[in-house]
Amino acid sequence: MPHDIDAAIDHLNAGRFDEAARLARTLATAPGADGRVLALWGSAALEAGRHGEAIAPLKAAAAQARDAATYAGVMVPLARALQGAGLWSEAERAVSAAERAGVISADDRDRLGGVLFRIGLAERALPKARMHVVAPLVLA
């Protein structure tokens, strides 16, 4: 299975999001699959533009997260997937959960700010994110 995980990550990094999602989904249904595989599946589906498909594995990965950094790292793509699926109130809850976790990278701050702006909560966007928001963002 480690080789397959590496292959899925390689597909994701090469922009082959559909192939990465397909392989990660297969891995996620295998016995012993953990939150990392679920997060990989959700992230690949998100990047492929399949927001609805990304939500369940990302929620499951968040539920399995063992530390705040991992949790925040899953909640950012989850918020993006929820936003892309038009589930605005759930996206807001995911953003709030990621903020409460307190461990967010600079890139994630920008993404969270974009989600907040998109769902009409620009005043809650983190300062760095507000500086970069010029027009409504469509996060894929």
Disulfide bonds with the S-S distance in Angstrom:
none
